[in-house]
Amino acid sequence: MAMQLVKKTSDYKIFKRGDGRFAVQNANGKPVNGEEKVKALLAEDLIKVTLPSPAAEPEAEPEVAEAAVEAESEEAAEAEAEASEDVAAE
């Protein structure tokens, strides 16, 4: 399936691929990718950019992890205190 020329400007040639996506070539015929491709497609109103919706961050997991770290640090402090008491008792 060949690509169909959608739009030709002085800077770019924009093709529609068989799978419905777009391919962009610069004036020299080299493929354009990344931000430059997005800018070219936006300038020609072939795509729309939408910002992702803010995802609800799960609060339970970080709290559990923080609680586990706090518990471990408390246990380590208690073990250190017991060790220093044992050394002082000797």
DOKE-610731 format. One record per residue: residue number from 1; residue in three letters; chain; x, z, y of N, C-alpha, C in turn. Coordinates in steps of 0.2 Angstrom, whole numbers, padded with zeros to 4 digits, m for minus. Atoms other than C-alpha are relative to their C-alpha. Example, Ala and Ser with C-alpha at 12.3 -4.5 7.8 and 13.67 -1.06 7.14 Angstrom:
<nulos>
k:r:c:n.X:n.Z:n.Y:ca.X:ca.Z:ca.Y:c.X:c.Z:c.Y
1:ALA:A:0004:0000:m0006:0062:0039:m0022:0004:0000:0006
2:SER:A:m0004:m0001:m0006:0068:0036:m0005:m0004:0003:0005
</nulos>
This chain:
<nulos>
k:r:c:n.X:n.Z:n.Y:ca.X:ca.Z:ca.Y:c.X:c.Z:c.Y
1:MET:A:0004:0000:m0006:0000:0000:0000:0004:0000:0006
2:ALA:A:m0004:0001:m0006:0008:m0006:0016:m0003:0005:0006
3:MET:A:0002:m0004:m0005:0008:0004:0032:m0003:m0005:0006
4:GLN:A:0004:0004:m0005:m0004:m0002:0046:0002:0002:0007
5:LEU:A:m0002:m0002:m0007:0002:m0003:0064:m0006:0002:0004
6:VAL:A:0005:m0003:m0003:m0009:0008:0074:0001:m0001:0008
7:LYS:A:m0001:0000:m0007:m0001:0008:0091:0008:m0002:0001
8:LYS:A:m0007:0002:m0002:0015:0000:0099:0001:0001:0007
9:THR:A:m0001:m0001:m0007:0022:0006:0115:0007:m0002:0001
10:SER:A:m0007:0002:m0002:0039:0003:0124:0005:0004:m0004
11:ASP:A:m0004:m0004:0004:0046:0018:0115:m0001:0001:m0007
12:TYR:A:0001:m0002:0007:0038:0020:0098:m0005:m0006:m0003
13:LYS:A:0004:0004:0004:0029:0010:0085:m0003:0006:m0005
14:ILE:A:0003:m0005:0004:0016:0021:0076:m0004:m0003:m0005
15:PHE:A:0003:0003:0006:0010:0017:0059:m0005:0005:m0004
16:LYS:A:0004:m0004:0004:m0004:0024:0048:0002:m0002:m0007
17:ARG:A:m0002:0001:0007:0002:0027:0030:m0006:m0001:m0004
18:GLY:A:0006:0001:0004:m0009:0024:0015:m0003:0007:m0002
19:ASP:A:0003:m0007:0001:m0012:0043:0013:m0003:0003:0006
20:GLY:A:0004:m0002:m0006:m0019:0044:0030:0005:0004:0006
21:ARG:A:m0004:m0003:m0005:m0004:0052:0039:0004:m0005:0004
22:PHE:A:m0003:0005:m0005:0006:0044:0053:0008:0000:m0001
23:ALA:A:m0007:0001:0000:0024:0037:0053:0002:m0003:0007
24:VAL:A:m0002:0002:m0006:0033:0035:0069:0007:m0003:0000
25:GLN:A:m0007:0003:m0001:0048:0023:0073:0002:0000:0007
26:ASN:A:m0002:0001:m0007:0058:0023:0089:0001:m0008:0001
27:ALA:A:m0001:0007:m0002:0062:0007:0098:0005:m0004:m0004
28:ASN:A:m0005:0003:0004:0077:0004:0087:m0002:m0001:m0007
29:GLY:A:0003:0000:0007:0066:0005:0071:0002:0006:m0004
30:LYS:A:m0002:m0006:0004:0073:0022:0066:m0006:0005:m0001
31:PRO:A:0005:m0005:0001:0061:0035:0059:0001:0006:0005
32:VAL:A:0000:m0006:m0004:0056:0049:0071:m0004:0005:m0004
33:ASN:A:0003:m0006:0004:0052:0066:0064:0000:0006:0005
34:GLY:A:0000:m0006:m0004:0049:0084:0070:m0004:0000:0006
35:GLU:A:0003:m0001:m0007:0045:0089:0088:m0001:m0007:0003
36:GLU:A:0001:0007:m0003:0048:0071:0094:m0006:m0004:m0002
37:LYS:A:0006:0003:0003:0035:0064:0082:m0006:0003:0002
38:VAL:A:0007:m0003:m0003:0022:0077:0087:m0001:m0002:0007
39:LYS:A:0001:0002:m0007:0025:0073:0105:m0003:m0007:0001
40:ALA:A:0002:0006:0000:0023:0055:0102:m0007:m0001:m0002
41:LEU:A:0007:0000:0002:0007:0057:0092:m0005:0003:0005
42:LEU:A:0004:m0003:m0005:0000:0069:0105:m0001:m0004:0006
43:ALA:A:0001:0005:m0006:0003:0057:0119:m0005:m0005:m0001
44:GLU:A:0005:0005:0002:m0007:0044:0110:m0006:0002:m0002
45:ASP:A:0006:m0003:0002:m0021:0056:0106:m0002:m0002:m0008
46:LEU:A:0001:0001:0007:m0019:0053:0087:m0001:0006:m0004
47:ILE:A:0001:m0007:0004:m0018:0071:0082:m0001:0005:0006
48:LYS:A:0002:m0005:m0004:m0024:0087:0089:0004:0006:m0002
49:VAL:A:m0004:m0006:0002:m0013:0103:0089:m0005:0006:0001
50:THR:A:0003:m0007:m0001:m0022:0120:0086:0004:0005:m0002
51:LEU:A:m0003:m0006:0001:m0015:0137:0087:m0003:0003:m0006
52:PRO:A:0003:m0004:0005:m0017:0147:0071:m0003:0006:0002
53:SER:A:0004:m0006:m0002:m0029:0161:0072:0004:0006:m0002
54:PRO:A:m0004:m0006:0002:m0021:0178:0072:m0003:0003:m0006
55:ALA:A:0002:m0002:0006:m0021:0184:0055:0000:0008:0000
56:ALA:A:0001:m0007:0001:m0027:0202:0051:0006:0003:m0004
57:GLU:A:m0006:m0003:0003:m0011:0212:0047:m0003:0006:m0004
58:PRO:A:0002:m0005:0004:m0014:0223:0032:0004:0006:0002
59:GLU:A:m0003:m0006:m0002:m0011:0241:0038:0002:0005:m0005
60:ALA:A:m0001:m0005:0005:m0011:0250:0022:0007:m0001:m0003
61:GLU:A:m0006:0001:0003:0005:0242:0015:0006:0003:0004
62:PRO:A:m0006:m0003:m0004:0017:0247:0029:0000:0008:0000
63:GLU:A:0000:m0008:0000:0010:0265:0030:0002:0003:m0007
64:VAL:A:m0002:m0003:0007:0013:0267:0011:0007:m0001:0000
65:ALA:A:m0007:0001:0000:0030:0260:0013:0004:0005:0004
66:GLU:A:m0003:m0004:m0005:0034:0271:0028:m0001:0007:m0003
67:ALA:A:0001:m0007:0003:0027:0287:0019:0005:0001:m0006
68:ALA:A:m0005:m0001:0005:0038:0283:0004:0007:0001:0002
69:VAL:A:m0006:m0001:m0002:0053:0282:0014:0001:0007:0003
70:GLU:A:0000:m0007:m0002:0049:0298:0023:0000:0005:m0005
71:ALA:A:0000:m0005:0005:0046:0307:0007:0007:0000:m0003
72:GLU:A:m0007:0001:0003:0063:0300:0000:0005:0004:0005
73:SER:A:m0005:m0003:m0005:0072:0306:0016:m0001:0008:0000
74:GLU:A:0001:m0007:0000:0064:0323:0015:0003:0003:m0006
75:GLU:A:m0003:m0002:0006:0069:0325:m0003:0007:0000:0000
76:ALA:A:m0007:0000:m0001:0086:0320:0001:0003:0006:0004
77:ALA:A:m0002:m0006:m0004:0087:0333:0015:m0001:0006:m0004
78:GLU:A:0001:m0006:0004:0080:0346:0003:0006:0001:m0005
79:ALA:A:m0005:0000:0005:0093:0342:m0010:0007:0002:0003
80:GLU:A:m0006:m0001:m0004:0107:0342:0003:0000:0008:0002
81:ALA:A:0000:m0007:m0002:0101:0359:0009:0001:0005:m0006
82:GLU:A:m0001:m0004:0006:0100:0366:m0008:0008:0000:m0002
83:ALA:A:m0007:0000:0002:0118:0360:m0012:0004:0004:0005
84:SER:A:m0004:m0004:m0005:0125:0368:0004:m0001:0007:m0001
85:GLU:A:0001:m0007:0002:0116:0384:m0001:0004:0002:m0006
86:ASP:A:m0004:m0001:0006:0124:0383:m0018:0007:0001:0002
87:VAL:A:m0007:m0001:m0002:0141:0381:m0010:0001:0006:0004
88:ALA:A:0000:m0006:m0004:0138:0395:0002:0000:0006:m0004
89:ALA:A:0001:m0005:0004:0133:0406:m0012:0006:0002:m0004
90:GLU:A:m0006:0000:0004:0149:0403:m0022:0005:0003:0004
</nulos>
